[in-house]
Amino acid sequence: MPAAATEAQSAALRTLLRSLGQIVLQPNAFTGACLLAAWLLCDPRLACAALMGAIAANVSAVLAGYREDATRAGLHGFNGALAGLAAFSFIADNATAAAVAILAATGAAWLLEPWSRWLRARDLGFFSSPCLIVTWLWLPLVTRVSQQTAFTAEHTLDATQLSSGLLAGFAQTGFASGALPGLLVLIGIAAASRRHALWALVGAGLASAVHLQFGASASSFEAGLLGFNGALSAIALADCGIAVTLGGVALSVALQTAATYYALPAMTAPFVLATWSMQWFTRRFMRDAAVSEAAECVEARGPVTSPASITSAASVRRAG
């Protein structure tokens, strides 16, 4: 019994840490531990918020009878963790923030299953969209708003400020700030996938450079507000090819710029919308290209007896 209890506790801890790791799209317990360390270093309040949200979401998923393997992979907990972080980031009073965090995390967990089925039917991932939906529902009820990116000309950044601002962008993926917390997050990503870590650096650097080129303030860059959506977009699209990945980063910059202009609390919405757009475009383009190629192949062999012949040939090519 003691051995079984220890194993159960270890499995629960790994599930909790994977839930935190999924915030940066890594189902890895060590990545989650790095994010937890980053929150503790930045503000222990954030660490409590993430743990509270992840636990509430995982418990809700278990009570709702959702798939156990998905829960263990952290898929049900990470939107809860983000919901908790959002609550403590936008609400100053700890008691109110805790209540909202638990309710929002529970709502995100219950929303996830039907919402992910709808998205899966369209070949799209859910990412942080459940947290965004739930947060936008209660956010108008509070007066405290997120820091918006200002577009004003400021001083030139030196090498230290450039590296600090780039790393701070990784901390902002979990509502934290600071170069050292960002470095811990980057280490966590690299521990799970060095390729994803490299793409995250490219995405954060490219997004920050474009924002600065178009007039974003140096203070916003140093706070990490310019790079986090680009980093997440690059990780999510890393397996889709260089052009698609860079296109997703660029689109996330455009969407974040638009949200800033209209003073909207976008959070990670630019990353989610940019990734969905590139996923849809890629699948649509590949499908059309495959159908066209199959049609040319069939035409070279002889007349086509029905439109279904082209579709069938395209499917075989994709499967191959």
C-alpha positions in Angstrom: 0.0 0.0 0.0 2.7 2.6 0.8 4.4 1.9 -2.5 1.1 2.2 -4.4 0.3 5.4 -2.6 3.7 6.8 -3.4 3.3 5.9 -7.1 -0.2 7.5 -7.2 1.2 10.7 -5.7 4.1 10.7 -8.1 1.7 10.2 -11.1 -0.5 13.1 -9.8 2.6 15.4 -9.5 3.7 14.5 -13.0 0.2 15.3 -14.3 0.2 18.6 -12.6 3.7 19.6 -13.9 2.8 18.5 -17.4 -0.3 20.7 -17.2 2.1 23.6 -16.5 4.5 22.5 -19.3 1.6 22.5 -21.8 1.4 26.3 -21.4 4.4 26.4 -23.8 3.1 23.4 -25.7 5.5 20.9 -24.1 3.9 17.8 -22.4 6.9 17.5 -20.2 7.1 17.5 -16.4 10.5 19.1 -16.2 9.3 22.0 -18.4 6.4 22.5 -16.0 8.9 22.5 -13.1 10.9 25.2 -14.9 7.7 27.3 -15.4 6.8 26.9 -11.7 10.3 28.0 -10.7 10.0 31.0 -13.0 6.7 32.0 -11.3 8.2 31.6 -7.9 11.2 33.8 -8.9 9.0 36.4 -10.4 6.0 36.4 -8.0 4.9 33.5 -5.7 1.4 34.8 -6.2 1.6 33.6 -9.8 2.8 30.2 -8.8 -0.2 29.8 -6.5 -2.5 30.9 -9.2 -1.2 28.4 -11.8 -1.3 25.5 -9.3 -4.8 26.5 -8.2 -6.1 26.7 -11.7 -4.4 23.5 -12.9 -5.6 21.4 -9.9 -9.2 22.8 -10.3 -9.2 22.0 -14.0 -7.8 18.5 -13.6 -10.2 17.6 -10.8 -13.1 18.9 -13.0 -11.9 16.8 -15.9 -11.8 13.7 -13.8 -15.3 14.3 -12.3 -16.6 14.9 -15.9 -15.2 11.6 -17.0 -12.8 13.0 -19.6 -10.1 10.7 -21.1 -7.5 9.8 -18.5 -4.6 9.8 -20.9 -5.4 13.4 -22.0 -5.6 14.5 -18.4 -2.2 12.8 -17.7 -0.7 14.6 -20.7 -1.7 17.9 -19.2 -4.2 18.8 -21.9 -7.1 19.4 -19.4 -5.0 21.3 -16.8 -3.1 23.9 -18.7 -6.0 26.1 -19.7 -7.1 26.0 -16.1 -3.6 27.1 -15.1 -3.8 30.0 -17.6 -7.3 30.9 -16.3 -5.9 31.1 -12.8 -3.0 33.2 -13.9 -5.3 35.5 -15.8 -7.5 35.9 -12.7 -4.6 36.9 -10.5 -3.1 39.1 -13.1 -6.2 41.2 -13.7 -7.7 41.1 -10.1 -5.8 42.8 -7.3 -7.8 41.3 -4.3 -6.4 37.9 -3.5 -9.7 36.4 -2.2 -11.7 37.6 -5.3 -8.9 36.4 -7.6 -8.9 33.0 -6.0 -12.6 32.6 -6.4 -12.6 33.7 -10.0 -9.5 31.5 -10.7 -11.3 28.3 -9.5 -14.5 29.1 -11.3 -12.7 30.1 -14.5 -10.5 27.0 -14.4 -13.5 24.8 -13.9 -15.3 26.5 -16.7 -12.3 26.1 -19.1 -12.1 22.4 -18.3 -15.8 21.8 -19.0 -15.7 23.8 -22.1 -12.6 22.0 -23.5 -14.2 18.7 -24.5 -17.1 20.0 -26.7 -15.0 23.0 -28.0 -12.0 20.7 -28.9 -14.4 18.3 -30.8 -15.7 21.2 -32.9 -12.2 22.4 -33.6 -10.9 18.9 -34.3 -13.5 18.4 -36.9 -11.9 21.3 -38.7 -8.3 20.1 -38.1 -7.5 22.8 -35.7 -6.0 22.6 -32.2 -7.6 24.3 -29.2 -4.4 25.7 -27.7 -5.2 28.4 -25.1 -8.6 29.3 -26.6 -10.8 27.9 -23.7 -8.9 30.1 -21.3 -9.4 33.1 -23.6 -13.1 32.5 -24.0 -13.7 32.1 -20.2 -11.5 35.1 -19.3 -13.2 37.4 -21.8 -16.5 36.5 -20.2 -15.6 37.8 -16.7 -13.0 40.4 -17.6 -15.5 43.2 -18.4 -16.7 42.9 -14.8 -13.3 44.1 -13.3 -11.8 47.5 -13.6 -8.1 46.6 -13.7 -6.8 46.1 -17.3 -3.7 44.6 -18.7 -0.7 46.7 -19.7 -1.0 47.7 -23.3 1.9 48.0 -25.7 2.6 51.7 -26.4 3.7 52.9 -29.8 6.1 55.7 -29.1 9.7 56.3 -30.1 12.2 55.7 -27.3 16.0 55.3 -26.8 18.1 52.8 -28.6 18.5 49.4 -26.9 21.9 48.1 -26.1 23.0 44.4 -26.2 22.1 43.7 -22.6 18.6 45.2 -23.0 18.1 43.2 -26.2 18.9 39.9 -24.6 16.9 40.8 -21.4 13.8 41.8 -23.4 14.0 38.7 -25.6 14.1 36.4 -22.6 11.4 38.4 -20.8 9.1 37.4 -23.7 9.3 33.8 -22.6 8.3 34.7 -19.1 5.2 36.5 -20.5 3.9 33.2 -21.9 2.8 32.5 -18.3 1.9 36.1 -17.3 5.3 36.6 -15.6 8.1 39.1 -16.3 11.8 39.3 -16.1 14.8 38.0 -18.0 15.7 35.3 -15.4 12.2 33.8 -15.2 12.2 33.9 -19.0 15.5 32.0 -19.2 14.0 29.3 -16.9 11.1 29.0 -19.3 13.4 28.7 -22.3 15.5 26.0 -20.5 12.3 24.1 -19.9 11.3 24.2 -23.5 14.9 23.2 -24.6 14.8 20.2 -22.2 11.7 18.9 -24.0 12.7 19.9 -27.5 15.8 21.8 -28.5 14.2 22.4 -32.0 11.2 24.0 -30.4 13.5 26.2 -28.2 15.4 27.4 -31.3 12.1 28.2 -33.1 10.8 29.9 -30.0 13.9 32.1 -30.0 13.4 32.9 -33.7 9.7 33.6 -33.2 10.3 35.9 -30.2 13.2 37.7 -31.9 11.4 38.2 -35.2 8.1 39.4 -33.6 10.0 41.8 -31.3 12.0 43.2 -34.2 9.0 43.8 -36.3 7.1 45.4 -33.4 10.0 47.7 -32.7 10.4 48.6 -36.4 6.8 49.7 -36.5 7.1 51.9 -33.4 6.5 49.8 -30.3 8.1 51.2 -27.2 11.4 49.9 -25.8 9.8 49.6 -22.4 7.2 47.2 -23.8 10.0 45.1 -25.4 12.0 45.0 -22.1 8.8 43.9 -20.3 8.5 41.0 -22.8 5.2 42.1 -24.2 6.4 42.0 -27.8 7.7 38.5 -28.3 5.6 36.0 -26.5 2.9 35.5 -29.1 5.6 35.1 -31.8 7.4 32.5 -29.7 4.2 30.5 -29.1 3.3 30.7 -32.8 6.7 29.5 -33.9 6.5 26.5 -31.5 3.0 25.5 -32.7 3.9 25.7 -36.4 7.4 24.4 -36.1 6.5 21.2 -37.9 4.7 22.9 -40.8 7.7 24.2 -42.7 9.8 27.4 -42.5 7.5 29.6 -44.7 4.4 28.6 -42.7 6.1 29.1 -39.4 7.5 32.6 -40.3 4.1 33.5 -41.8 2.4 32.6 -38.6 4.8 34.7 -36.6 4.2 37.7 -38.9 0.4 37.2 -38.7 0.6 37.1 -34.9 2.5 40.4 -34.9 -0.2 42.0 -37.1 -3.0 40.7 -34.9 -1.3 41.9 -31.7 -0.7 45.3 -33.3 -4.4 45.6 -34.1 -5.4 44.5 -30.6 -3.1 47.1 -29.1 -4.4 49.8 -31.4 -8.0 49.1 -30.2 -6.9 48.6 -26.6 -8.2 45.0 -26.5 -6.9 42.5 -23.9 -5.7 40.1 -26.5 -3.3 38.0 -24.3 -2.4 34.9 -26.4 -5.3 35.4 -28.9 -2.9 36.6 -31.6 -0.9 33.4 -31.3 -4.1 31.2 -31.4 -5.7 33.1 -34.4 -2.4 33.2 -36.3 -1.9 29.4 -35.8 -5.4 28.6 -36.8 -5.1 30.7 -39.9 -1.9 29.1 -41.0 -3.1 25.6 -40.2 -6.3 26.2 -42.3 -4.3 27.8 -45.1 -1.7 25.0 -45.2 -4.3 22.2 -45.3 -6.4 24.0 -47.9 -3.4 24.6 -50.1 -2.1 21.1 -49.7 -5.6 19.7 -50.5 -6.0 21.8 -53.6 -2.5 21.0 -54.8 -3.0 17.3 -54.3 -6.3 17.3 -56.2 -4.7 19.3 -59.0 -1.7 16.9 -59.2 -4.0 13.9 -59.2 -6.2 15.3 -61.9 -3.1 15.9 -64.1 -1.9 12.4 -63.5 -5.3 10.8 -64.3 -5.6 13.0 -67.4 -2.3 11.8 -68.7 -3.5 8.2 -68.3 -6.9 8.7 -69.9 -10.4 10.2 -69.3 -11.8 10.5 -65.8 -15.1 8.7 -65.4 -16.3 10.6 -62.3 -15.2 13.4 -60.0 -14.8 10.9 -57.3 -11.8 9.4 -59.1 -9.8 12.6 -58.7 -10.6 12.8 -55.0 -9.7 9.2 -54.5 -6.4 9.6 -56.3 -5.5 12.7 -54.2 -6.3 10.8 -51.0 -3.9 8.0 -52.0 -1.2 10.5 -52.7 -1.6 12.2 -49.3 -1.6 8.8 -47.5 1.6 7.8 -49.4 
